[in-house]
Amino acid sequence: MSFFRENKFGTKTIYVGLDNFEKVLFDTEYLQIAGFTLLYVGLSVLITIFLAFLLALLLNKNVPGTYIYRALIFIPYAVSPAIAGSLWTFLLDPVAGHVNYFFTNIFGTQIAWLTTRPYAFYALLFATVWKMIPFSLIFYIAGLQSISNDLLESATLDGANAFTKTWKIKFPLVSPITFYLVIMNIINAMFKSFAIIDVMTKGGPGGYTSTMMYKVYLDAFSYQKTGPASAQSVVMFIIMAIVTVVYFVYGERRVHYR
Amino acid sequence: MYMKTKKRIDTIFTEIALIIISLIVFAPLLLAITISFQTPDSVFSYPPKLFPTTFYYNNYINAFKAIPFARLLLNSAIIAVAITFGKVISGILAGYAFANFKFFGKKFTFSFLFATLFLPAETIMIVPLFLIMNKLGWVNTYWALTIPFMASATNAFLFRQHFQTFPSELEDAAKIDGAGPMKFFVKVLLPLSRSMIAGVVIINFVYSWNMYLWPMIVSMEDKMKTVQVGVKMLISGEGTNNWGVIMAGTLIAVLPTVIVFLSLQNLFVKSLVRSGVKG
């Protein structure tokens, strides 16, 4: 379909070769969107993974009440992206929202989070990270639990402090999990976060927060440009195929070294 | 002695940190509950309230009046149950076939399955999928909302891995006792996989209840929409003034998954980890 052009009513279809791809790949607007997607996916995945790992360390200390904390922190997993978007739209509301109340008191400025740059981007990051953390957290907790205590004790005897133990022993040992989570979170941020964007900013202001997935949706279902939309889908498919191949190549190697 | 006090201080700090973090993480839902019980006039009270002080349940009634919420809930329930059912059954059958049988093209079909494991097919192929649904005349029907999701590579893969953990002696023993592969599957494998199946059911239920993009596209009539889309209808319909009603609707939409999640959390977490670490 990405090789064809269709007229408005879908009655006539002509073959246009790579025309659609050309239009997509040499379009400055599309490149801008691709850049935004990269920034948004990259940042949200990095922040999610980092925070999830730190939280997993805390939750793995098994202090009294851990069961309750865990239940509360896991909840966003059950919350859909659309609802996460709705909740954060309310929290960030310039008048009724609580975030702005605290913000006004601390910094003395009121911000229209969802309708101004670059705050719309930050707003999306809040909601996305909030929604994505529990998934990674669950895996990190399981991973950290499987690290043997003997190993950590012998490290303590060798004089390793908490910082070294965390970043030189625990973090490398869960690196396969980190890798898996990076892939899964990239997929989530690229595709599932569509709902967050659609509910919170609708890609605005002025297309500023449109991701590649949002653009496919707009072109295909708002502007009826199925050709370019299909070409964009193919571009995304190629990106995901590369990510998948990288994952399996790396995964193979891991198995061999074990 | 020194180690002991150090450990105690560490525990106290962890405790405080965890209390603050869990409050922050839970805050969006808590504040949504607060606002959903406030009268329209006090929604903009300053400073905003943290906990519910009034019990104004009219917001919930109004949410049902603003959009056909009951119908949307029914739709979501039908879709979630149907997809979960189809996905789990097809996953179990495919997984059993890949794990226990030799057949022509097994290697090829399995590597095909494996390759699609990470591709969110319904979003990448959304344009052609929609055109197919259009050609079939399935737009605005439950068919379009459920059929494309009935087969899942993830589930097939998961159950294959799971069935492979059973020793082949088990099947041999069943064979000696006169049980064919079908009987062995129904009487031995399925009962032994109960907790695994339950876990996958929950994960799939949450997934299909929370779908957004596809239901929004294939259901143009209001009566075929799901609650996820309903939440957006509330936001754009009510404007930004009526947060009480919007949050009431949001909470209704999120309630089923949160209840399922909280009541079966351990099973949930175990299955999720199993699905990832082994996959």
Interface residues (C-beta under 8 A of the other chain):
Chain A: M1 L55 L58 L59 K61 V63 P64 G65 T66 I68 Y69 A71 L72 I73 F74 I75 P76 Y77 A78 V79 S80 P81 A82 I83 A84 S86 L87 W88 T89 F90 L91 D93 V95 A96 G97 H98 Y101 W130 I133 F135 I138 F139 A142 I177 Y180 I183 M184 I187 F191 K192 F194 A195 D198 V199 M213 V216 Y217 A220 F221 T226 A229 S230 S233 M236 F237 M240 A241 V243 T244 Y247
Chain B: D10 T11 T14 E15 A17 L18 I19 I21 S22 L23 V25 F26 A27 P28 L29 L31 A32 I35 V43 F44 Y46 P47 P48 L50 A115 L117 F118 L119 P120 T123 I124 M125 I126 V127 P128 F130 L131 V206 W209 N210 M211 Y212 L213 M216 I217 Q228 V229 V231 K232 L234 I235 T240 W243 I246 M247 T250 A253 V254 T257 V258 V260 F261 L262 Q265 V269 L272 V273 G276 V277
